[in-house]
Amino acid sequence: GNWLPGSDAPAWLPEDLPGNYGFDPLSLGKDPASLKRFTESEVIHGRWAMLGVAGSLAVELLGYGNWYDAPLWAVNGGKATWFGIDVPFDLNTLLAFEFVAMAAAEGQRGDAGGVVYPGGAFDPLGFAKDASKSGELKLKEVKNGRLAMVAFLGFVAQHAATGKGPIAALGEHLSNPWGANFATNGISIPFV
């Protein structure tokens, strides 16, 4: 399919590219090296977004507050907690640990040539070996990653509008769909 019915898909976008719907209106993918980098970046960002959405929902479902208030201890003072347990490190130690861990992970990925689907130890079920399923699974990952990126953008916009986490806002909406929705919060539609 093509993102704009009736238009021609750009010739520089390969047909076997997972999630390719012919969307490149600014011709940013004409350079093959740039297209490879953009494709890898989308998968990596999608994976982080899927983790972020799952984590944002999990802390609220388990009753530990919401995702937005979690880092406020660093601004307001106090101690970090992880599922209600005090973390025994200060902010500088946490940042140093995260920096070293992320640098090591990105270094390993860089040493592998920036491979997004490395296989081996990262594919314990052998999905990458089955070529018939590999393309289908890559497409599912891209689609779910795109959905997660939009979902987290929705979480941010919803918190800006209502000051509530996603589960609290959903519960309020389900209990009163006509009274608690995007048209009644006073920010999404300011003249209401």
Secondary structure, 3 states (H helix, E strand, C coil): CCCCCCCCCCCCCCCCCCCCCCCCCCCCCCCHHHHHHHHHHHHHHHHHHHHHHHHHHHHHHCCCCCCCCCCHHHHHCCCCEECCEECCCCHHHHHHHHHHHHHHHHHHHHHCCCCCCCCHHHCCCCHHHCHHHHHHHHHHHHHHHHHHHHHHHHHHHHHHHHCCCHHHHHHHHHHCCCCCCCCCCCCCCCCC
